[in-house]
Amino acid sequence: MTHEDLMTTVQRQWDSAVQPSLERLVEIPALSPAFDPDWAASGHLDAAIAHVETWIADRGLAGATTRVLRLPGRTPLLVVDVPATSGAEDAGTVLLYGHLDKQPPVGGWSEGLGPWTPVVKDGRLYGRGAADDGYAAYAATTAVEALRATGGAHARAVILLETGEESGSPDLPAYLAELSEELGEVSLVVCLDSGAGDYRRIWLTTSLRGMAQLRVRVTVLDAGQHSGMAGGVVPSSFRVLRVLLDRIEDAETGRLLLPELSVEVPANRVEEVREAIEAVPNLVSDGIPMPADVRPIVDDPVEQALNNTWRPTLSVIGAAGLPDPDEAGNVLRPSTTLALSFRLPPTADPEAALAALRTALTSDVPYGARVELERSECAPGWNAPEVAPWLASALATASDEVFAAPWRTMGIGGSIPFMGLLHAAYPSAQFVVTGALGPGSNAHVPDESLQLDYAAKITAAVAVVLDAHARRD
């Protein structure tokens, strides 16, 4: 195998086979079950599964099998099992992950673009699910196919394509348990659902933050009262909430105060952040469309990256009990409800964090106001294992041959719950968490797009890693 032949084969497959099928996948409104409670009746998730399964089956990979698992009451899972090439039968199993469910369409797409209308413009494929994460199924399959076509090697490769990731992967643990004996020894996990700091190199995701969410309602009256009559006598429910939140967050700096929510940032992750910022100086801030007169919390880009990946944050993501200003009367409202979203450091204990939050919000409440907590949940973050020498060498080779730029690492400020699940299931495996969600890809928002040339290069880089994994000592 030569890397030149590999890259030529991958690009040819993307142009002739992948892109046309991916465009058809964009047309399927396969909303994740959190956004389509009637997903089973609507059939869109099944349509996405069927479309991709047919495409993979038509590739004619010798010995490969495809099947759809359907545990009762759970979203379907597509499993593609490709046997190892000759000589790599003892290299373990490679698990390649992607998902086919999508975020809701939302409004505000640019003129000529739409969530279910694939459009290719300036080297990008626009449409919901193109970048997050429909391309992953095609990239994983094409990487394996290109290796076989060019004389490369790969271990047994199992491609898992779930349909509930955008809902937090609630069904994945059950499927992993169902498949545990069948999968055997997983020695490499490749996840193509992550991001890139730029389009010049391959980026390895090394950490993901955990999360905790809850709703807190403070009630001070059974019914609203005239503010002129009750004001100064009955405490404001909003003010009580302010006091409670001040126990959790420093309002001046945004720093979270509960020790259970923070960890010491590992030295190697700090160094990786510095190297990433050297490569892309505005790695974090460039992707955020802030108005010109709004300043970031800190100006130092290294501190911005650490704040975004290894330090806890609080976002108030919803509220109830507050009427629209145009409809607001002079009423001291009976209650205020806030939906609180916490991002936690990758190694923080989410259960301990949630317990500490509950205590802070419900203990010694001012004026004896009634506090109710609803819809609380939490999930762990993820901190990648150290990169093995063979993988570091493979990434260096892919960087030189495919990108002509050194690979870099990055933490992700969001949460991908299934990564923690996979790491717990396969603690000895190496992890390649990467993806084509680079600048301007607009996942979850209008104008989602996939940079096609970069996606093809990521495919070739994954093939290089698979080949190195099959040949490692």
N, C-alpha and C positions, 0 to 999 in steps of 0.2 A: 504494500500500500504506500502510495506517495500522498502527501498532504495536498499537493496540487490537484491530483486526480479526485481526491475526496471532496475538496471544495467545489470543483467543477461539477461533480455528480450531484452534490447537495443543491447547488444553485439551479441546475437544470430541473431537478425535481420540484423545487419551489416554484419555478416559473411555469412548468408544464402541468403539474399535478396538484401541488399543495394550494396555491393561490386560488384557482377556480373552485375547489371544494370548500376552502375556508370562506370564500364569499357566500356560498350557499348556506354555510353554517350561520353566518351573520344574520341571514334572513329569518332564522327560526327564533321566535321570542321566548327562549327557554329560561324564563324567570326562575330564580332560586325559590324554594318552597316558602321562605319567609315573606316573599313578595307575591306569591301565588298559592294561597292555601288550597286551591282546587287543582293543584298541579297534576294529580293523577287523572282527573277528568279532562283537563285541557290538552294533555298529551304532548306538550311541547318538549318536556325533558326527554320523553321517550323518542320523540322525533329527532332530537339532537343525537341521542345515543345511536339510533338506527342509522343516521346519516354517516356518522364517523365510523361505526362498525363496518358498514358496507365499503367505505373507502379503504379502510385498513385491509379488509379481506381481499379486496381487488388488487392489493399490492403484490400478492402472490409470494409472500415470504415463506420459504420452505419450512414446513413443520409447525408453523405458527397456528395458534388457535385463538378464536375470539368467542367470548360468551358474556351474557348480561346476567348479573346476579340481582335478585329481587327478594330481599328479606321482607317478611310481612310488615306492612305499614311504613316501609322505608323507601327513600329514593333509589333509583337503579344505579348500579355500578358496572361499568364496562371493564372487563379484564382481557388483556391481550398477552398471551404467553408465547414467547419466542425462544426456542431452544438455543443453547450455546453453539458457537461455531466449533469446528473440530479443534481439539486441543485445549479448549477453555471450559470443559465440562465441570472441572473441579474449582472453578473460580468463584463459586457462590452464586447468589442471585442479585441482579440489579433491579431495583424498584424505581420505575420512572413514573412520576405523579403529574397529573393535570386535572382540570375540572371543566365541565361543559355547561354548568348553570351560570346564569348571568344576573347582573344587577338590573334594577328597573330602568326604563328608558330615560326618564326625567326630561324636562323641557329645556329649551334654549340652545338647540343644535344650530350650527351656522347654516346659512342659506345653501341649499343644495345637498345638505347632509341630513342623515336621520339614523336612529338607532338600528332599524331593521333593513336599511338600504345600503348595501355595500358600495362604497365609492373609493376608487384608487386615484389619489391626487398627490403629486409631488413625492412619490415613492412611499406613500403611506396608504394602508387600507383602513378606511373609516367604517365604523359600525360597532354596535354593542357586542362584546365578546370576542372581537378580533384579537385584542391584546390581552384581555383578562377573561378567560384564559384559553380561548378556543385554539389558538395556534399551538399550544403545548402538545396536544395529541398528535399533530402533524410533525412537529419538530422531533418528538421522541421516536416516532415510527420511521421518519426519514433518516435520522441518525443511524439507526440499526440497518435500514435498507442500504444506505450508502456504504457502510462498512462492508457488508456482504458483497456489494457490487465491485468494490475496489481492492479486495483481498485483505481487509482488516479483520479484527477479531472482536468478539464480545462474549461475555458470560451469558448465562440464561437471563433474558430480559423480560420482566413483567411490567406492562404498562397498566396503571390503574387510573381510570377516569371517573371521578365521582360527579354527582349532580347536586351536592348540597353545600359546597364550600362557602358560597356567599351568604349562607345562613349559619355559618360557624361549624360546618362539618359534623352535625349531630349524629349522623348515621355511620360515619367512618369507623369509630371504634368497634361497632358490631361487625362490620365487614372485615376489619383486620383480624378480629378474633376468629371469624369464620374461615379466613384464609391462612391463619398462622401456620398450621402444619403443612399446608400445600406450598407456601412460599419458602419454607425452610430457612437456611442461613442467608439472610440479606446482608451483604457486605458493602453495598453502595446504594445510596438513595439519591436520586436526581429529581429535583423539584424545579419546574419551569414556570412557577407562579410568582416570581419575585421581580425586583427592579434592577435598574442600571443607572449609575450616576451620570454617564454620558454614553454616546454611541461609538466611542473609539476603542473600547476594550471590553473584556469580560469582567463582570462584577460578581463576586461571591458574597452572598448574604451570610453574615456570621452571627447575627442576633436578631431577635424579635421581641418586642415588649409584650408583657402580659396585660390583662385588663380586669377591671372590676366595674360593674355598673349597678346602680340602684336608683330608685325613686324615693324621695323623702317629702312627706306632706306634713306641714305644720298647721294645726287648727287652733284658733283662739275663740271662735264663736260658733254657735249652732246655725246662725244666719247673719247675713251682712247687716250692718247698722250705719245710720247716717254718721259720716265722719265728724260732723260738727257736734254731735251728741256723744259719740263714743270715743272720739280722739282724745288722747291724754289720759284716758281711763283704761281702755283695753289696749294691750300691746299689739303692734302691727305684726302679722304673721311673717311678713317679708323681713322685718328687722330681726325677728327671732332666728330666721333662717340665716341671715347675715352673721349673726353671732355664732351660730353653729358651724358655718363654713369657715369662719376665722380660726376655729380650733384645728382645722385641717389644712388650710392654705394661708400663706402670708400674702395678703392682698396687695402689698407693695411690689413684691418680687415674683409672685407666682410659685414660690418654693413650697412644697408640701411638707407639713410639720410632723406627721406621725412617723415614728422610726420604722414601723412595719412596712412602710411604702418605699423605703429607700435601701440601696445597697452600695457598697464600695465598688466603683467601676474597676474592672480588672486592668492591670497595666498593659497587657497586650492589646486590649480593645482601644485604649487611649492611643497607643502608638499606631494602630491601624487607622484610626480616625485622622491622625496627623498626616499619614501617607495619602489617604483619600483626598484630604483638603489640598495637599500639594498638587495632586493631579487635577482636581476640579475645585478651585478656590471657593466658589459659592455653591457647593454641593447641595446644601439644604435650602437656602433662601431663594435660589434661582427658580425653583419649581413652585413657588408660592406667589400668586399675583397680588401683592400688597399695594395699596394706594401709595403714591409717592411721598405723602407727608406722614405716613405711619412708620414708626421705627420698630425693629425687632426687639425682643426682650433683652438680648445681648448682641453686641456687634461682632465679637470674636467668632469666626466661622467654626472653629474647633469646639467652642462652648455651645454654639448652636447645635452642632451635630450630636454632642453628648447629651444636651437637654432633650433632643428629639429621639434618642435611642436608648439611653441608660438612666435617665432620671424620670421620676414620676410626674405626671401632669393631671390637672383637673380641667374638664370642659363641661360647662352646663349646656346640655344638648336639647333641652326641652323644658317647657313650663306650662302649668295649668293654674287656673284661678285668677289669671290676669286678663281682664277684658281688653279688647282692642281700644287704643286711646280715643278713637272717635266715638266709642260707645261707653266710655268710662264715666260713671257718675260719682258724686261725692259720697262714696261708700267705703267704710272700713270693712274690707273683705274678710270673710270668715276663715279662709285658708289660702295657703300658697303651696304649690307642688313644683319641685324641680327634679328633672332627670339628670343625674350626675354620671359622667363617664370618666373613669380613671385609667390612664395608661401606666403600667407598672414596669419597673426594670426587668430585664430578661430572667434574672435569677431570684427575684422576690417571690415569696410564698403568697400566692393570691388568696388562699383561704385565711391566712393570718391578717393580710391586708384588709380583707372584707370584714373580718371580725373587729379589727381596730376601728374601721369606719363606722360600723354599727354602734360601737360603744361611744365614740365621740359624738355621734348625732343624737343619741338617746339618753345620755347620762346628764343629770342635773340640768335639765332644760329650763331656760329662763322663764319665769312667771308660771311655771307649771304647765306650759302649753303642751298640747297633745302632739306627739310625733309618731308618724306611721311610716314604716319602710316597706316598699313594695318592689317586686320584680328584681330582686338582687341576683346577680350572677357574677362569676369570675372565671378566669382561665389563665393557665400559666404561660409565661414567655418561653423563650428558647435561646440557649447559648450553644453555638456549634462546638463540636469536639475539635481538638487540634488537627490541623491538616497533616495527613500522613505524607512522608517523603515522596512516595510514588505519585500521589495526587498533586502535590506541589510541582513536581516535575512535569506532569501532564498539563497542568494549567499554564506553566511557563511555555511549554511547546505550543499549545493552542494560542497563547498570546503572541508568540513570535510568528507562527505560520499563518494564522487566520487574521489577526488584528494588527500585527506589527506595533503593538503597544503593551506595556506590562499590565498584568491583571491586578485588580485592587479589590478590597473588601469594604463592605458597608453594613451598618446596622439598619434595621427598618423600624420606624417609630410605631407602626401599626402591629396588629396581632394576626397571626395565622395559626389558629389552634391546632391544626392537624400536624404541624411540625413537631410540637411537643409530643403528640400521640405517636408519631413515627419514631422519634428519638427514644421514647420509653419502650416501644416495641422492639427496636433494633439498636440497643445501646452500643454495640461494637462496630456499627456501620460508619463509613465515611459519608459525609453529606455534601452534595453539590447543589446548593440552593441559589438559583440564578434566574434570569429571565429577560424579557424584552420590554418590560415596562419602564422605559426610559423617559427623559424629558419630553413633555408634550403628549404623552400617551393618553392622559386624561381618563384613567380608569375610574369608574363609578360616576363620572360627570359627563356633560355634553361633549361631543366631538372625540369620543374614544377612538384611538387609532394605533395601528401597528406599523412600525418602521420595517418594511419588508426586507431590505438588504441586511439590516442588523439581525432580524430573526433568522435569516439563512445562515449568517455567520455564527450565531449562537448554536444553531443546529450542528454546524461543522465542529465547533468547539466541544460540544457534548460527545460527538462521535470520537474525537481524539481522546477524551477522558475514558470512554467505554473501552477503546482499544488498549489504552494503558492499563486499565483495571484488569482486563483479561490476561495481560502479559506480565503482571506484577509478580515479584518473587514471593 
